[in-house]
Amino acid sequence: DALARGMAGVDDETCELRRREAMQAIDEMPPGHDARARYWATYLDDRHAHLLAARGARGRARRAARRAREGWAHLGRDEDVARIAALQETLKGK
């Protein structure tokens, strides 16, 4: 969000580094927390897809949206699947 708002000192590399750090922290979940980790990883992919789409990075947004849709489907979150599918439709063919 900071990058989308144009905050000083925030760039693509910093945002990508922070996203990867968050994903690594999720991967290091304690035993028995698989569903919770999957939810947060999917949430990050979802947010990332929307932020990339808002910045016009369509190819990267499509990849993040695909990961998010697969994650939401795996979690049985039909409403979230429909929402990210709508984003995917807006990203098609442009």
Secondary structure, 3 states (H helix, E strand, C coil): CCCCCCCCCCCHHHHHHHHHHHHHHHHCCCCCCHHHHHHHHHHHHHHHHHHHHHCCCHHHHHHHHHHHHHHHHHHCCHHHHHHHHHHHHHHCCC
